[in-house]
Amino acid sequence: MSLSVPLQYPPRFAVTEAVELLDLTLADPAAVADYYRRNRRHLAQSMPRRSEAFYTLAQWQGQGAAYRAGGPGLSELRLVLRAGPLVIGTVNFSQIVRGGFQACYLGYGLDETWQGLGLMRNAVRLGRDFVIDQLGLNRIMANHLPENARSAHLLTSLGFEREGLARRYLEIDGVWRDHVLTSYVRPAS
């Protein structure tokens, strides 16, 4: 892989004057656990079921350590949105595949009380540009529930194109749900 610009790592970006997007290695595990606890009911609408351990400090200390040990940016890139000491969201690029594919999956979530401010649009755009320009990926795939108009609008506004519908694609809160498949492909040079 050849990169057109020097790699900036760990990533840290200003989303607004008060909110930053930064690598999980720079985040306080207690603040990450707190984000998931505060938003447990809200995020259940779009996430697989999680065990009670998922919401604990020990879980996020372990996840942070495993992420650091696995080489951030190699097989995944995990970012958090932070407003002061408070974690208010996540933007994750997972299952990074190299070789002839150069692709990954995008997942994101935002604190229920911070929605509607354009934060996720800015954060996903910054993350998207980082994995395309800095990590050299060609394709980012993002999937959403058909009724999730907010995600559909966000992804479309950032250049993601609908590629199809996958039936019973992902188990969300205990139910196998259909998902709209979208992707962003690096613009041709």
SULPEBEL-V253738 format. One line per field, one symbol per residue. phi: phi as a letter, one per 40 degrees, with the letter a starting at -180 (. if undefined). psi: psi as a letter, one per 30 degrees, with the letter a starting at -180 (. if undefined). A space follows every 50 residues. Layout:
BEGIN
phi=???
psi=???
END
This chain:
BEGIN
phi=.bbcbcccaccabccacbbbbacdccccdcccdcdcccbdcccccbbccb cdcdcbcdccccccccccccgdgcbabbbbcbbgcccbabbbbbfcbbgc cfaabbbaabddcbcgbgccdccccccdcccccccgcbabbbbacdcccc cdcdcccbgcbcbibbcfcacbfgbcbcbccbabbddcc
psi=kkkflkkjkkkkkkeaffklklkeffljeeeeeeeeeegeeefffgllkk leffgleeefeeeeeeeeefikfdfljklkkkjbfkkglkjkjlhkkabf eillkkkllkkefglgggeeeeeeeeeeeefeeefglfkkkkklkefiee eeeeeefggkkkfakkkhekjjhgkkklkkkllkkkkk.
END
